[in-house]
């Protein structure tokens, strides 16, 4: 890899500010003096991500790849629990905090295993929203006091499996999402011969803020109304199981951006809790659900990818709000439970993607054949405009050039302008826009009509990955993820680019990027030089992206490496190969032997006709079989 180019007018501090690294990284990522993006945790030495990537490539592994850092998962768990411990101590709260990880956020084995094992010291539990997730949760050893919360709609087998978990001694709580589930639980618990531990989800009137605001409030998908809550409490008491109704669950939404909305929701939840306690049931846990936000853009605002609060403020809000309601009603303080999945897992995962090509209106292209004969008047006009760009004339020149472009298309469509003349016009137009952009860059105020100029001139960097597989939330709901070059950060980026993936879908592109003040339409990047590696890191991808991914174009799960950080640097403790082509194809209902037989039959028919010889048939079948067991992404460029 080439050494960084030193730019006396650009420093690593400038790079940090340009990509807002300190603002979103929570201290896990930084920039070395050599301009390399680094990772560190718990005081470990900062390790360049390129060093990890180069080591993996040297071992024969391929990009794209996901780097997972279990140490970051552990550190996030420490921070959340320490924030609540500090808030509880300061407030004089008379109970404890314990978290529950909703595995729907990320069911990858390294994630769940790390949280279950490391989180044992914090009584960290797990949450399952389906039978498959419950089966997974039961296989992990957790602290004896850790909760396994069964949320979501349930059939008989889901409930039966949860009750068998109770027989095994696990602290499993079946949360009632609707009033009708209670009778099913009571019936099956008698069949199995074990008393259930019950929770109830209360439908809050308070709504969250941000992307998922509409998922809360009176129209929320889950939860019991006030009258249903009273009816359920009375019913379990009538069955002699009032002491088994131990948890009240309230959930406002995901990625809650405004701390005031959180305070209002927790106050409503705490009020419902104390009223339920006054009814004489055995509630001792108040689960305020998830929603602890991740500041994806670092702006610390209520914008939907940000949050206007920090971790300690969140903990203080939850603790003090619950304590105030309990003291007012003289009710014992409950164990505080949260289901913070995004805030726990987002930081630990980085998707590393290589740039494989760059295309764009201002990149050096082929030399066009010269025009012969009389030059068209439109082209002469553009040549004159190109000479006239100054700080006084740039606006007039720009508007005339845009108008000329419309004229050019009309003339071409009617056959009055040749393809070669159109090509020369386009080169003149793009060069003129570049000159205008240089003038605009020096202005104190940018006129509105020039705000899209960077996007008009932007390159398209072709990146070896699938947006649909690795960043489904960006495609589906426009979530912004920090994207940063891994190297050359001591060098001023001279290009602006949007990113396009290698899928054949026109939606496979990224045209929105984080910025502290706004949303950028382009990403500042360094000039791509064919033959020289240039890597981008996509950060904060550890929540939901692994589990929502799809196999569009049959691009499968990417390779991943689990990296431990310590005093001696970084080492890969586990490498997991991405999906081979045959695995993705098999998921679509095909069998590899059948595919091989089908193409072999076609090849044999062509050999019989004399179109192919024996060596060509063997060469083709060897290639076909090799591709079936190959990586689904680009391997040789």
Secondary structure, DSSP 8 states (H G I E B T S, - for coil): ------BTTB-HHHHHHHTTHHHHHTTSEEE-TTS-EEE--TT---EEHHHHHHHHHHTT--SSEEEE-HHHHHHHHHHHHHHHHHHHHHHT-SS-EEEEEEGGG---HHHHHHHHHHGGGGT-EEEESSHHHHHHHHTS---TT--EEE-S---HHHHHHHHHHHHTT--EEEEESSTTHHHHHHHHHHHHT---EEEEEB--S----STTGGGSGGG-SS-B-HHHHHHHHHHHHHTT-GGGEEEEE----SSB--HHHHHHHHHHHHHHHHHHHHTT----EEE--S-B---SSS--SSSTT--SS-HHHHHHHHHHHHHHHHHHHT----EEEE---HHHHGGGEEEEEEEEEEEETTS---------SS--HHHHHHHHHHHT--TTTHHHHHHHHHHHHHHHHHHHHTTSS-HHHHHHHHHHHHHHHHHHHHHHHT-SS--GGGTTHHHHH-EEEEESS-HHHH-HHHHHH-----EEESS-TTS---EEEEEE-SSS-TT-EE--B--SSS-BSSEEE----TTS--EEEE-S--SSHHHH---GGG----EEEEEEEETTEEEEEEEE---BHHHHHHHTT--HHHHHHHHHHHHHHHHHTTSS-HHHHHHHHHHHHHHHTSBSS----
